Structure formats: C-alpha cells, structure tokens
Amino acid sequence: MTSGAPPELARVRADTLAQIDALSREFDEVVAASKSSNADDEHDPEGATIAFERQQVAALLAQARARLADVDAALAQSLAGDYGRCVQCGRPIAPERLAARPQARTCIECAAGPGQRR
C-alpha cells in the first residue's frame, strides 16, 4: 500500500474530464444533426445511422463517467490513507496493477472474480 495517490491519478482524472467534455460536445452535435435532418437514415447506404452514432457516443460517455467515478473513489481512498489497498479483500494492490491503472480499487484476484467491477 502506498501512503498517497500517485501523480498519474491526477493526470488520469484530467484526461478523463477532457474526454467527457469532448464526448458531451460530440453527443450534442449528433443530437442536433438528427433534429435538423429529415433524411431516412435507416436506409442510408453511406454508413452508420444517426441513432447508431448517438448510441456509440453515449456508451463511450458512460465509460468515461464510470472511469471518473473510479478515479474519484481512488482519490478518496488516498485521503483516507487507504490508496493501493483492495476494497474487496483489504490486501495491497500490486504495484504493477496500479502503474497500469492508477484508479484500480481491487487487486487482480478480486477483479477477476465473477461480476466484480475492475
């Protein structure tokens, strides 16, 4: 267990906030495009439908928001002095896991369990 959050956690948070902002703008643009278009995009031979694009951006936005929640939870763990300790079993999270994923809240063993959030 480490005593504080690594600087990478702040970087991941900033990157995630920027991604959320960009995806939110992109989602708004897709919605605006669908309102101004009267085209039958269900039969458009040129590519994906507007509905598909909207759902794809919405899914990416949901993933980014979930990552932000994980980062914020890791920062809270850091303030409590528990950063780097698994929230499931209480054992230390491997430094390699934290290096790859600073917001990790579970050790590899608990993350690999059925239905566990990674």
KETIMAR-174431 format. One record per residue (C-alpha): x negated, y negated, z; residue number from 1. Coordinates in steps of 0.2 Angstrom, whole numbers. Each point is the difference from the previous one (the first is absolute). Layout:
N
<site><x>X</x><y>Y</y><z>Z</z><resi>NUM</resi></site>
...
END
This chain:
118
<site><x>0</x><y>0</y><z>0</z><resi>1</resi></site>
<site><x>-6</x><y>-17</y><z>-4</z><resi>2</resi></site>
<site><x>3</x><y>-15</y><z>12</z><resi>3</resi></site>
<site><x>6</x><y>-12</y><z>-14</z><resi>4</resi></site>
<site><x>7</x><y>-1</y><z>-17</z><resi>5</resi></site>
<site><x>-12</x><y>0</y><z>-14</z><resi>6</resi></site>
<site><x>-1</x><y>-15</y><z>-12</z><resi>7</resi></site>
<site><x>7</x><y>12</y><z>-14</z><resi>8</resi></site>
<site><x>16</x><y>0</y><z>9</z><resi>9</resi></site>
<site><x>2</x><y>-19</y><z>-2</z><resi>10</resi></site>
<site><x>-5</x><y>2</y><z>-18</z><resi>11</resi></site>
<site><x>13</x><y>14</y><z>-3</z><resi>12</resi></site>
<site><x>13</x><y>-11</y><z>8</z><resi>13</resi></site>
<site><x>-4</x><y>-15</y><z>-11</z><resi>14</resi></site>
<site><x>-1</x><y>10</y><z>-16</z><resi>15</resi></site>
<site><x>17</x><y>8</y><z>5</z><resi>16</resi></site>
<site><x>8</x><y>-17</y><z>3</z><resi>17</resi></site>
<site><x>-6</x><y>-6</y><z>-17</z><resi>18</resi></site>
<site><x>6</x><y>16</y><z>-8</z><resi>19</resi></site>
<site><x>17</x><y>-2</y><z>8</z><resi>20</resi></site>
<site><x>1</x><y>-18</y><z>-6</z><resi>21</resi></site>
<site><x>-4</x><y>5</y><z>-18</z><resi>22</resi></site>
<site><x>12</x><y>14</y><z>0</z><resi>23</resi></site>
<site><x>14</x><y>-11</y><z>7</z><resi>24</resi></site>
<site><x>-3</x><y>-13</y><z>-14</z><resi>25</resi></site>
<site><x>0</x><y>14</y><z>-13</z><resi>26</resi></site>
<site><x>16</x><y>8</y><z>7</z><resi>27</resi></site>
<site><x>8</x><y>-17</y><z>-1</z><resi>28</resi></site>
<site><x>-5</x><y>-2</y><z>-18</z><resi>29</resi></site>
<site><x>7</x><y>17</y><z>-5</z><resi>30</resi></site>
<site><x>16</x><y>-4</y><z>9</z><resi>31</resi></site>
<site><x>1</x><y>-17</y><z>-9</z><resi>32</resi></site>
<site><x>-4</x><y>8</y><z>-17</z><resi>33</resi></site>
<site><x>14</x><y>12</y><z>3</z><resi>34</resi></site>
<site><x>12</x><y>-14</y><z>3</z><resi>35</resi></site>
<site><x>-4</x><y>-10</y><z>-15</z><resi>36</resi></site>
<site><x>0</x><y>15</y><z>-11</z><resi>37</resi></site>
<site><x>15</x><y>7</y><z>-8</z><resi>38</resi></site>
<site><x>-10</x><y>14</y><z>-9</z><resi>39</resi></site>
<site><x>5</x><y>18</y><z>1</z><resi>40</resi></site>
<site><x>-16</x><y>5</y><z>9</z><resi>41</resi></site>
<site><x>6</x><y>18</y><z>2</z><resi>42</resi></site>
<site><x>-3</x><y>3</y><z>-18</z><resi>43</resi></site>
<site><x>-15</x><y>-10</y><z>-3</z><resi>44</resi></site>
<site><x>-12</x><y>9</y><z>-10</z><resi>45</resi></site>
<site><x>-14</x><y>-12</y><z>5</z><resi>46</resi></site>
<site><x>-3</x><y>7</y><z>17</z><resi>47</resi></site>
<site><x>6</x><y>1</y><z>18</z><resi>48</resi></site>
<site><x>16</x><y>-7</y><z>5</z><resi>49</resi></site>
<site><x>2</x><y>-16</y><z>11</z><resi>50</resi></site>
<site><x>7</x><y>11</y><z>13</z><resi>51</resi></site>
<site><x>-15</x><y>12</y><z>0</z><resi>52</resi></site>
<site><x>-12</x><y>-15</y><z>1</z><resi>53</resi></site>
<site><x>10</x><y>-7</y><z>15</z><resi>54</resi></site>
<site><x>0</x><y>17</y><z>9</z><resi>55</resi></site>
<site><x>-18</x><y>2</y><z>-3</z><resi>56</resi></site>
<site><x>-5</x><y>-17</y><z>7</z><resi>57</resi></site>
<site><x>12</x><y>3</y><z>14</z><resi>58</resi></site>
<site><x>-9</x><y>16</y><z>5</z><resi>59</resi></site>
<site><x>-17</x><y>-8</y><z>-1</z><resi>60</resi></site>
<site><x>7</x><y>-14</y><z>11</z><resi>61</resi></site>
<site><x>6</x><y>12</y><z>13</z><resi>62</resi></site>
<site><x>-17</x><y>9</y><z>0</z><resi>63</resi></site>
<site><x>-9</x><y>-16</y><z>3</z><resi>64</resi></site>
<site><x>12</x><y>-5</y><z>14</z><resi>65</resi></site>
<site><x>-2</x><y>17</y><z>8</z><resi>66</resi></site>
<site><x>-19</x><y>-2</y><z>-1</z><resi>67</resi></site>
<site><x>1</x><y>-17</y><z>8</z><resi>68</resi></site>
<site><x>10</x><y>7</y><z>14</z><resi>69</resi></site>
<site><x>-14</x><y>13</y><z>3</z><resi>70</resi></site>
<site><x>-13</x><y>-14</y><z>0</z><resi>71</resi></site>
<site><x>10</x><y>-10</y><z>12</z><resi>72</resi></site>
<site><x>2</x><y>15</y><z>11</z><resi>73</resi></site>
<site><x>-19</x><y>4</y><z>-1</z><resi>74</resi></site>
<site><x>-3</x><y>-18</y><z>5</z><resi>75</resi></site>
<site><x>12</x><y>2</y><z>15</z><resi>76</resi></site>
<site><x>-10</x><y>15</y><z>5</z><resi>77</resi></site>
<site><x>-16</x><y>-10</y><z>-1</z><resi>78</resi></site>
<site><x>7</x><y>-13</y><z>12</z><resi>79</resi></site>
<site><x>5</x><y>14</y><z>12</z><resi>80</resi></site>
<site><x>-17</x><y>8</y><z>-1</z><resi>81</resi></site>
<site><x>6</x><y>15</y><z>-9</z><resi>82</resi></site>
<site><x>-6</x><y>-2</y><z>-18</z><resi>83</resi></site>
<site><x>-7</x><y>16</y><z>-7</z><resi>84</resi></site>
<site><x>10</x><y>11</y><z>11</z><resi>85</resi></site>
<site><x>14</x><y>11</y><z>-8</z><resi>86</resi></site>
<site><x>17</x><y>-5</y><z>5</z><resi>87</resi></site>
<site><x>6</x><y>18</y><z>-1</z><resi>88</resi></site>
<site><x>-12</x><y>10</y><z>10</z><resi>89</resi></site>
<site><x>-11</x><y>-14</y><z>8</z><resi>90</resi></site>
<site><x>-17</x><y>7</y><z>-7</z><resi>91</resi></site>
<site><x>-12</x><y>-12</y><z>-9</z><resi>92</resi></site>
<site><x>3</x><y>-2</y><z>-18</z><resi>93</resi></site>
<site><x>-16</x><y>5</y><z>-10</z><resi>94</resi></site>
<site><x>-10</x><y>-15</y><z>-5</z><resi>95</resi></site>
<site><x>0</x><y>6</y><z>-18</z><resi>96</resi></site>
<site><x>19</x><y>-1</y><z>0</z><resi>97</resi></site>
<site><x>0</x><y>-17</y><z>7</z><resi>98</resi></site>
<site><x>-13</x><y>-6</y><z>-13</z><resi>99</resi></site>
<site><x>11</x><y>6</y><z>-14</z><resi>100</resi></site>
<site><x>16</x><y>-6</y><z>8</z><resi>101</resi></site>
<site><x>-3</x><y>-12</y><z>14</z><resi>102</resi></site>
<site><x>19</x><y>-1</y><z>3</z><resi>103</resi></site>
<site><x>1</x><y>19</y><z>4</z><resi>104</resi></site>
<site><x>10</x><y>3</y><z>16</z><resi>105</resi></site>
<site><x>-2</x><y>19</y><z>0</z><resi>106</resi></site>
<site><x>-15</x><y>12</y><z>-1</z><resi>107</resi></site>
<site><x>-1</x><y>12</y><z>-15</z><resi>108</resi></site>
<site><x>8</x><y>15</y><z>9</z><resi>109</resi></site>
<site><x>15</x><y>-10</y><z>6</z><resi>110</resi></site>
<site><x>2</x><y>-9</y><z>-17</z><resi>111</resi></site>
<site><x>-1</x><y>17</y><z>-9</z><resi>112</resi></site>
<site><x>15</x><y>6</y><z>11</z><resi>113</resi></site>
<site><x>17</x><y>3</y><z>-8</z><resi>114</resi></site>
<site><x>10</x><y>-16</y><z>-2</z><resi>115</resi></site>
<site><x>-14</x><y>-11</y><z>8</z><resi>116</resi></site>
<site><x>-3</x><y>-18</y><z>-6</z><resi>117</resi></site>
<site><x>-18</x><y>-2</y><z>-6</z><resi>118</resi></site>
END
